[in-house]
C-alpha cells in the first residue's frame, strides 16, 4: 500500500520551506510542490487555512492541512492516512 499523497504549498525565499524540503528528502517522503506565487489555486488554499495569510509551508496530506509542520509529522501523517 502506498502512502497518502503529500502536497506542499510554498514560495521562493522561504527558509521554512527549504528546511521542510530537505527534511522530506532525508526521510524519503515524496511530495508535490506548488509555488503559491505561480499558482492562484494554491495561494487561495493557503489563505483559506491560515486566516487570510499566505503562511508557508502549508502541507496537505489527504484531507488534513498543516501549517509549517516538521518533516517527521508529515511522514507520520502520510503513513497513518494510508494505513501503514
N, C-alpha and C positions, 0 to 999 in steps of 0.2 A: 504494500500500500504506500502511495507517495504522500509526501507532506502537503498540507494545505498551501495554496499559492500565497506568496508574500509580495505585497506591493508597497514600495517606499516612495513617498512623495517628498521631494527635496528641492533645493535651489542651489545654484552655484555660490561658492564663497561661504557656505555654512560649515563651520568646524564640527558641529554635532553630527551632520550628515556624513562627513568624512570618517569620523570615529565609528559610526554605525556601519558604514560600507566596509571598513577594514575588519571590524568585529564579525560581521556576517561572513566575509570571505574566509576568515580564520576558522570559523565554525562550520564552513561548508554549506551555508544556507543560500540558496538561490532566491533571487528577488527580481522583480520588475521595478525599474527605477523610472519615475515620472517627474520631470522638471516642471515645477509649478509656474515658472516664468514662461514656459513654452506651451503649456497645456492648460487651457482655461478650465476644463473639467476637473483636473487635479487641483487647481487653485481653489475652485469652489468647494471641493470636498474638504480640503484643509480648513478653509474658513468656517465651514459648517460644523466642524468638530472642535474648533478652537475659539469659540465665542467671537467669530469675525476676524480673528488674527491669522496671519499666514505663518504659523509656528511650525517649523520643520526640524527634524524629520517627523512626519506623521506616517504611521505604518498601518496598513490594513491587512489583516490575516483573516480570511473568510469574512465574517460579518463583524469582527471586532476591530476597532480603530484605536490605536495608541499614539500618544504624543511623546516624542523623544524617549522611546524605550531602549533598554540595553539589548545588545545582540543576543544575549542568553535568554532574555524574556521572549524575544521574537522567535527564537528557535524552539523554546519550550511550548509556546502557544501554537506554532505551526505543527509541531508533532502531536500535541494533545488534540488539536482540532481534527487531525486526520486519523485519530485512534491509535497512534503509535505509542 
